[in-house]
Amino acid sequence: MNNQITNVYIWDMDETLILLKSLLNGSYAEAFAGLKDAQKGVEIGKMWEKHILQISDDFFFYEQVCLEIENCNKPFLEALSKYDDGQDLSDYDFNQDGFSPPHDDLNKRKLAYRHRVIANKYKQGLHNILDQEMMDVWDALYKMTDEYTDGWLSSARALLEQCLAGNEDPTICNTIAGGVVRSNATGSRHINVLVTSGSLIPSLVKCLLFRLDNLISHENVYSSWDVGKLQCFQWIKERFDNRNTRFCAIGDGWEECEAAQAMNWPFIKSSNVWNLHV
């Protein structure tokens, strides 16, 4: 009998693991009552927005898949895997394959091909996509943002790393495991899952740009854009659930809070976690 404990942490992205919207609208700076330069925050947010859209369009089919053709945002990359016949794509011309409406089985297969390429690029990382000049720009922007936000990005990474290693924050560990099971004493496994309200391709690019890709694998990124967070939570439960699995949701919004309550999962407001880590 396998008594291994599996802890599944379901994370929100925006305003939890990363900051973007609050930089763009100035609300992040407003919370510091004049101690933060709001305009600098807006400029940082606009730079991130530009990079996210450019990389999504140039390398991840975003303009072709989601902006030109409706109903092509999927909740996760494996959603159309049954349509992928495994064709060798090394010489495949994605610009000339006739990918277009209607959203029939033929075009679902073409979209599944794109998802396979996106998954491979995600696994390879941005250093295999961007040239050195862009890597330097990205590195400088990341450092500038982390400094401006008093280490928000690096703290998020550190917490995700701790969860994967079984050295969870006491708040999370006690909530999930009841304070009884010590992870490293039982050979438990730990999984970070992301459920974001953004569309799938830009969310995957955000994971890459904000250096979360080695902590959250591509198959564990879910977009609730079309289906809602409760549906994503239900899929996650179906995928991972057994009698030794424990789930916990972490976020800042009402939707993930209500979805966690509906699933009878503990929910931790992200601000409570960051107060201990930032």
C-alpha positions in Angstrom: 0.0 0.0 0.0 1.4 3.4 -1.0 1.2 5.8 1.9 3.0 8.6 0.1 1.4 12.0 0.7 0.9 14.3 -2.2 0.6 18.0 -1.5 -0.9 20.0 -4.4 -0.5 23.8 -4.2 -2.9 25.7 -6.5 -1.5 29.2 -7.1 -3.1 32.3 -8.5 -0.7 34.2 -10.8 -1.4 38.0 -11.0 -1.0 39.9 -7.8 0.0 36.7 -6.1 3.1 35.3 -7.8 3.7 38.3 -10.0 2.7 41.9 -10.1 1.5 43.5 -13.3 -2.0 44.9 -13.2 -1.3 46.9 -10.0 1.8 48.3 -11.5 0.0 49.4 -14.6 -2.9 51.1 -12.8 -0.7 52.5 -10.0 -2.5 50.8 -7.2 0.6 49.1 -6.0 2.4 52.4 -5.5 -0.7 54.0 -3.9 -0.6 51.4 -1.1 2.8 53.0 0.0 1.3 56.4 0.5 3.8 58.3 -1.6 6.9 56.3 -0.8 6.8 54.6 -4.2 7.2 56.4 -7.6 3.9 55.5 -9.2 5.0 56.6 -12.7 8.0 54.3 -12.5 5.7 51.4 -11.6 3.5 52.2 -14.6 6.6 52.3 -16.9 7.8 48.9 -15.5 4.4 47.4 -16.1 4.2 48.7 -19.6 7.7 47.2 -20.4 6.5 43.8 -19.1 3.3 44.1 -21.1 5.3 44.8 -24.3 7.6 41.8 -23.8 4.8 39.4 -22.9 2.9 40.3 -26.1 5.9 40.4 -28.3 7.2 37.0 -27.2 3.7 35.5 -27.3 3.2 36.7 -30.9 6.7 36.0 -32.2 7.4 32.5 -30.6 4.1 31.1 -29.3 1.5 31.6 -32.0 -0.6 34.0 -29.9 -1.6 36.4 -32.6 -2.4 33.5 -35.0 -4.2 31.3 -32.4 -6.1 33.7 -30.2 -6.3 37.1 -31.8 -7.1 36.1 -35.4 -9.2 33.0 -34.7 -12.0 32.9 -32.1 -12.6 30.1 -29.6 -8.9 28.9 -29.7 -8.0 29.7 -26.1 -7.8 26.4 -24.3 -7.7 25.9 -20.5 -4.5 23.9 -20.6 -2.0 22.6 -23.2 -3.1 19.0 -23.1 -6.7 19.9 -23.8 -6.4 18.8 -27.5 -3.8 16.1 -27.1 -6.2 13.4 -28.4 -6.2 15.2 -31.8 -2.4 15.2 -32.1 -1.3 12.3 -34.3 2.3 12.7 -33.4 3.4 14.0 -36.8 7.0 15.1 -37.1 6.9 18.9 -37.0 10.5 19.7 -37.7 9.7 20.8 -41.3 6.1 21.7 -40.7 5.1 25.1 -42.0 2.7 26.7 -39.5 2.2 29.7 -41.7 0.9 27.7 -44.6 -1.1 24.9 -43.0 -4.4 26.6 -43.5 -5.2 26.9 -39.8 -8.5 28.8 -39.7 -12.2 28.5 -38.7 -14.2 26.4 -38.4 -13.1 24.9 -35.1 -13.5 21.3 -36.5 -11.4 18.2 -35.9 -8.9 19.1 -38.7 -8.2 22.5 -37.2 -8.2 21.1 -33.7 -5.3 18.9 -34.8 -3.5 21.9 -36.2 -4.0 23.7 -32.9 -2.8 20.6 -31.0 0.4 20.7 -33.1 0.9 24.3 -32.0 0.3 23.3 -28.4 3.0 20.6 -28.7 5.5 23.2 -30.0 4.6 25.6 -27.2 5.1 22.9 -24.6 8.6 22.0 -26.0 9.6 25.7 -26.1 8.4 26.1 -22.5 10.5 23.1 -21.4 13.6 24.5 -23.3 13.3 27.9 -21.6 13.8 31.4 -23.0 17.5 31.2 -23.3 16.9 28.9 -26.3 14.6 31.4 -27.8 15.9 34.9 -27.1 19.2 36.4 -28.4 21.7 37.7 -25.9 20.6 41.3 -26.2 17.0 40.4 -25.3 18.2 38.2 -22.5 20.1 41.1 -21.0 17.1 43.4 -21.4 14.9 40.8 -19.7 17.4 40.3 -16.9 17.7 44.0 -16.2 13.9 44.4 -16.2 13.5 41.5 -13.8 16.0 43.0 -11.4 14.5 46.5 -11.6 11.0 45.0 -10.9 12.2 43.0 -8.0 13.9 46.0 -6.5 10.9 48.3 -7.0 8.6 45.7 -5.4 10.9 45.0 -2.4 11.7 41.5 -3.5 8.2 40.4 -4.5 9.3 38.3 -7.4 12.3 36.6 -5.7 10.1 35.9 -2.6 7.5 34.2 -4.8 10.2 32.0 -6.3 11.6 31.2 -2.9 8.2 30.1 -1.6 7.5 28.0 -4.7 10.9 26.4 -4.2 10.2 25.7 -0.5 6.9 24.1 -1.4 8.5 21.8 -3.9 11.3 20.8 -1.5 8.8 20.0 1.3 9.9 23.0 3.4 6.6 24.8 3.2 5.8 27.9 5.0 4.3 26.9 8.4 1.0 28.5 7.5 0.6 26.4 4.4 2.1 23.2 5.8 -0.2 23.2 8.8 -3.2 23.9 6.8 -2.6 21.2 4.3 -1.1 18.5 6.4 -2.8 19.3 9.7 0.6 19.8 11.2 1.0 16.1 11.6 2.8 14.7 8.5 6.3 16.1 8.0 7.0 16.0 4.3 10.7 15.0 4.2 10.0 12.3 6.8 7.4 10.4 4.7 8.8 10.8 1.1 6.0 13.0 0.2 5.8 14.7 -3.2 4.9 18.3 -3.8 3.3 19.8 -6.9 2.8 23.5 -7.8 -0.1 24.2 -10.1 -1.1 27.5 -11.5 -4.7 28.6 -12.2 -4.8 32.0 -13.8 -7.7 34.1 -15.1 -5.5 35.2 -18.1 -5.6 33.4 -21.4 -3.3 30.4 -21.7 -0.5 31.5 -24.1 0.4 34.8 -22.4 0.2 33.1 -19.0 2.8 30.5 -20.1 5.0 33.3 -21.4 4.6 35.1 -18.1 5.8 32.0 -16.3 8.9 32.0 -18.5 9.6 35.8 -18.2 9.0 35.8 -14.4 11.3 32.7 -14.0 8.6 30.3 -12.7 9.0 27.7 -15.5 11.3 25.5 -13.5 8.9 25.5 -10.6 5.6 25.1 -12.5 5.7 22.7 -15.4 3.7 23.5 -18.6 1.1 20.8 -18.0 0.4 22.4 -14.6 -0.7 25.8 -16.0 -4.4 26.3 -16.3 -6.3 29.2 -17.8 -9.8 29.9 -16.2 -10.4 32.6 -18.8 -13.4 30.7 -20.5 -14.3 28.1 -17.9 -13.9 29.7 -14.5 -11.6 28.7 -11.6 -14.0 26.2 -10.1 -13.9 24.1 -13.3 -10.1 24.2 -13.3 -10.1 23.2 -9.6 -12.4 20.2 -10.4 -10.0 19.1 -13.2 -7.0 19.3 -10.9 -8.8 17.2 -8.3 -9.7 14.6 -10.9 -6.1 14.5 -12.1 -4.3 14.2 -8.8 -6.8 13.0 -6.3 -6.4 9.9 -4.2 -6.9 9.3 -0.5 -3.4 10.6 0.3 -3.7 13.8 -1.7 -4.1 17.2 0.0 -5.0 20.4 -1.9 -4.5 24.0 -0.9 -5.3 27.2 -2.9 -3.3 30.4 -2.6 -4.5 33.6 -4.1 -5.8 37.2 -3.6 -9.2 37.1 -5.3 -12.8 36.2 -4.5 -13.1 33.7 -7.3 -10.3 31.3 -6.2 -11.6 31.7 -2.6 -15.1 30.7 -3.5 -13.8 27.9 -5.7 -11.7 26.5 -2.9 -14.7 26.7 -0.5 -16.8 24.8 -3.0 -14.1 22.1 -3.2 -13.7 22.1 0.6 -10.1 23.0 0.2 -8.2 25.3 2.5 -7.6 28.8 1.0 -4.8 31.1 2.0 -4.9 34.7 1.1 -1.6 35.6 -0.6 -1.0 38.7 1.5 -0.8 36.5 4.6 2.0 34.5 3.0 4.0 37.5 1.7 3.9 39.1 5.2 6.1 36.2 6.3 8.4 36.1 3.3 8.8 39.6 1.9 
